[in-house]
């Protein structure tokens, strides 16, 4: 059966889009280059990162969503959205190989008048200079004349109950004004507000600005955390006071590092001047796991214990509270550094039944309070709602709170 929409790439970007489209009554097919992903979805097994619950997947399937194993179905839709992952490579630049694979798969089946939209993160120029040639060469069609081409940066905030898919404005930038309007008409069926950019590069740059804004401001407050600790100043009280200013200030809070899918992007691979501030922010944020280790070893020493042989319990190893997603979580580096120091590391996380660091399993604590009472040091890396912080602070021998959420005076804060 022909569908209105094809979502190519059923990961953290594609699944929420497919879910929103299906809920809006749009006939949707999803395709992924990993056959295991398709098999799991067809069998009703939700992704392990917790981005979709079993109940939500059942509603999608009953609403008409289909995981397409035959790529020929991509040629029967009016709109195709590429949501392939673009992780950072070893050289800290985006790996666009999955976008290229998706483009070639779609191009071989692309029909005239189709609207193609890229949602994957990319550098300014990715849509026009990288995606467009692949689609045109593989299809024999011309973007802007035979089919519409646009970019729309994803603005997903997993777990945000206020700003879901429909409540978050969607930015659209097309290759031509007609391309923009075609993409805007599609997203207008899913979101309350559509914002039109001048073109694809402006929409791509908006994504870069949004991502780097987060990274730079987190780096600032992380650096303030180190400074305030050295000076004996309560940073958390500083933030509480500063956020009362009704203009010109947005509060950010420090932590053990920056995780998630929104990585800091610097357009230096392109013929532009690099963003020096982004590089510095990346260095500061990348140093935070080591700073957690420094604070941990200092606390142990102050209590007459060495890191070697110490029993250390890590609480919350996901990158965001109340989610199972481990993408970019600083917990893995913290655990690895502690292991290198000779500590006996265990963890507790209600959303992660099994956890491996450097391909080695990390022991999971079944009883939180018992494990905290037994550990020489407990480090809160992520604040899940299920954690009773007051009770935890009483049970733990020594507690380091990297999120500043424990009651005042109940723990050592970052």
N, C-alpha and C positions, 0 to 999 in steps of 0.2 A: 504494500500500500504506500503511495507517495506521501511524503511528509512536507510540512512547511519549513522546517528547520533541521539542519544538521549541525551537531556540536562535535567538533573534532578535537579530541583530547579530553578524557573524562577523569581529570584529576581535580585539584583544589579550585581551579577556575571553571572547568567545564561542567562539573556536576551541579553546582549551585545555579548556573545558567539554565541547564536542562530542567532542573527542578522548578525554577520560576516560570519557564516557558510552558512546561506541562501543566502547571497549576493555572496558567492563564488560558488554557484551552488550545494551545498551539501544538499541532502534531509534530513530535520531535523524535529524531533518531540520534543516537550517539555512536561515535566510532573512536576507537583507540588502537594504537599500533601494538599494544600489549594484549595478546589474546586472553591472558589470565584476568585482566580487568573486565573484559567483555563477558567472560564465563561467569565471574562472580556476580556481576550485575544481573545477568539473565537468570541466575539461580537465586537472586534475592539476598545475596550476601553483601552487606555494606562495606565501604572501605575501612581499613584498619585505623586510619587517621581520625576517625570520628566525624568527618565532615558531613556525613549523612547517616542518620540512624536507620535501623532496619524498618521501622514504621514509616519513615519518610520515603524510603526506597519502595516499599510496598505501595504507597499511595502514588508514586510516580509510575510504577508499572501498571497499576490498575487504571491510571489516568491516560494511558496510551503510549508512554515512553518505551522505546525499543532500543536495545543495544545491538547495533547493526554489525554483523560479522562480515557481510558482503559490502565492500566499498562501493559497489555499483549504486547503492542506495543514495550515495552522496550526490549523484547526478540527477536526482529527481526532486530536489528541494528548491525553494525560492531564496532561502537565506542559508549561508554556511558561515559558521563562526569558528575560527581557529583558536583553540585554548591550550595549545601544546606548552609543555614546561620549557622554561629558559633558565636553567640553573647557571650558577657561576662556574666557570672552568678553572683549571689550575692557575691560569694567568689572571684571574679575577675579572675576566670579561664574560659576557653572557654567551652561553652555548646555544646557538640558534638551530642546531641540527634537527631537533624535533619539529620545529616550525617548518624547516625545509622538507622533511619527510611528509608532514601533513599537507603542505602546499602541493607537492608532486602527486600525492594520492588524490587530492581534490582536482588538480588541473587536468588529469587524464579523463575526468568525467564532467568537467565544468560545461554548463550550457549557457547560451546567451541569456541576458537579462537577470542572471543570478546576482544576488548581493553577497559579497564576501567581506567579512569583517575579521580583523585580527584583534584579539584581546590579550595575547601573550605579551609580557613585558619585553620592550626592545628599546634600542637607542633611537633618537630622532633620525628618521630616514629609513628605518627598518621596513615599513610598509611599502614605501615607494621604490626604494633602491634594492631591497632584498627580496621581499615577497612578490612584488609585481612582476619582475622578470620570470620568476619560477612559474607563476600562474599563466603568463602570456605564452611562454615557450612551450609549456606542457599542454595548453589548450588550443593554441592558434587564435585565441581571441584577444582583444585589446581592452585593457582596463580603462574605464571612463567612457568607452564607446560601446563595447559589446557586453560588458558586465560592470557592476558597481564595485568599488573597492574603498574600504574605510578602516579607520582604527578607532577603537574605543577602549581606553584603559580600564582594567578591572579595579573596582573599589571595594572589594570584599573585606569585611571585618568579622571573621568567624566568631560566633558566640555573642555578637552585639545584638541585643534584643530591641534596641531603639531604631537603629539604622540597618534594616534588612535590605533586600534587593530592591523592593519597590520604593522605599523611602529614601534611597540614596540617589542623588542626581547623576545622570550618565552623560559623560562628555563624548562627543562624536566629531571626528574629523575625517572628511572624505577627500578623495583624490580630486573630485570636481564638486561643485555645488549640488549637482544631481545625485552624486554618490552620497554626500552628506545627508540629503533629504531622504534617500532610500533607507539608509541605516537608521536615521532618526525615526522613521515611520515604524521600523521593526522594534526598536527599544521603547518607543512610545507605548507599545502594548504591554510592557513589563514594568516600567518605572513611572513615577509621578512627574518627573521633570527631566527634560533632555536639554543639554547645553551644547550648542554648535560651536566648534572651533573653526578657525580660518581654514585649516587643512590638516593633513595627517601629521605633519611635523609638529604643529602646535599641540595636537592632542597627545602625541608621544612625549613632548617636552613637559606637558602638564603632569604626566605620570612620573617623570623623572623628578620634577620639583616636589611633588607630594611625598615621594619616597625619601628624598634627601632631606626634606624638612623634618621628618620624623627622626632620621638618623642624626642629624646635626644637633637637634635640640636634646635628644637623649644623651649624646656625647657631652654636651654642655653640663647637664645635671649630673652625669657620672663623674665628670671632672670636679664639679662642686662637692660631690660626696667625699672624694678623697681629700680635698682641701679642708672641708669642714671637720672631718675626722681628725686631721692633723692639728687643727686649731682648737679642737674641743668644742666645736659649735654644733648644735643640734640641727642638722640639715632639714629634718622632717618638720620641725617647727618653723624653720625658715620658709619652706614651701607653703605651709599652712597659712602663714602670714601673707606671703607674696600673692597667693591666688585670690585674696580678697580684693585685689585691684581690679576694678570693673572694665578696664580697657588696657590694651597694649601688652597683655601678659597671658600666656596659656601655660598651665602647669604641666610639667613632665616630671617623672619620678625615676630615680636611678634603679639599677638592678645588676644582676651578675653578668649581663651581656645582652645582646640584641639578637633575638631569633625571628623565626617566621619566614614567609616567602618573599616579603618586600625587601630585597637587598639594596644597599646603597649603590647607585649607579653613577659612574663618572664617564662622560662622553669622550674621554681621551683616545679610544680606538678610532674615533672619527677625526677628520681634519679640523678639530676645534681646540681652543685653549681649555685645558683641564680645569676642573673645579677643585682648587686647592683645599677648600674647607671640607669637602666631602672626603678627601683622602685623609685629612687629619682626624675627622670624626670617626672614620673607620678604624684608624689606629687606636684611638681612645677607647672605643667600644670593644675592640678586640682584646684590649688589655684587661678588661674587667674580670674575666675568669681567673686570671693570675692574681688580681687584687683580692679576690675572694679567698684564694689559697693563702695569700700573705696574711690576711686578717685571721684566717682559720688557724694557721700555725702559731701566730702571735697569741691568740686566745689559749691554745693548748699549752704553750710555754708558760704563760702567766699562771696557769693552774697546775704547773709541775708535770706536764705531760709532753711527750714528743709526738710528732706526726707519725714517725715510724712505729708501727704496731698499734696506733690509735684506732679505735672503732668509731667510724664516721658514718652517720646516717644522713642521706640526702633526701629532702622532702620536695616532691613536685619536680618532675624532670621534663615536662612538656614546655613548649615555648610560650604558651598562653594559658591562663587559668581556665579550668573546667572544660578542657578539650584534650583529645588524645594525640594531637599532632606534635611530633618531635622535630619538625623541620627547623634546622638552625638553632636548636636549643643549646644554650651554653652549658647545660648540665653535663653533657658528654665530656667537654674539655675539663670542667671542674673535677669530674670523677677520674679522668685519666691522669691529671696532675697529682691528685691525691694518691692514686695507686703508685705512681712513680716515686712518691715520697715514702712508700711503704705502709700506708694506711690500709686498714681493712674496711672497704667501702661497701655499704648496703644502701638500699633506696626504698622509698615508699611513694606510690602514686596510684590513686584509685582508678586512673584511666589507662595505666600502662601495666598490663599483667606480666610482661617479659621485657627486659631491657638489656641490651648488649653495648658494651663500650670496647672499641678496638676488636670487634668480633668475639669478645669474651663475655659470657653472661655475668651480670651483676646480681648478687643475692637480693631477693625481694623480702621485705619485712611484712609479715602478715598482720601482726599486732602493732599498731602505731605507737601506743603509749609504752608498751613493754620494750619495743625497740629503742625508743627515745630514752627511756630510763637506763637501758643497758649501754647506750652509746656514750663515748667520751665527749663527742661533739655532734650536735644535730644542726644541719644547715638547711634553712628554708630557702629553696631556690624559686619555687612557684607557689602562689597562694591559691589553692583550690577552696571552694566554698565549704567543702566537707570537713576541713581542718578546724578543730576547736583550738584556737590559738591560746586561749587562757589556760585550758587544761594541758596543752602541750608545754607551755612555759613552766608549768609546775612540775611536770614529769621529767623534762629533759635536764640532764646534768649541766649541760652548757649549750646554749642556743644562739646561733648567729642568724639573724633575720635580714636577708638581702633585699626584701621588698618593703620594709618599714610598716608592716601591718600588725605586728604584735602589740599588746597593750604597753603603754609607756612604762619603762623600767623593767619589763618582764624578760627582755632579751637584749643582746648586743646587736645593734643595728649597723647596717653597712655605712 
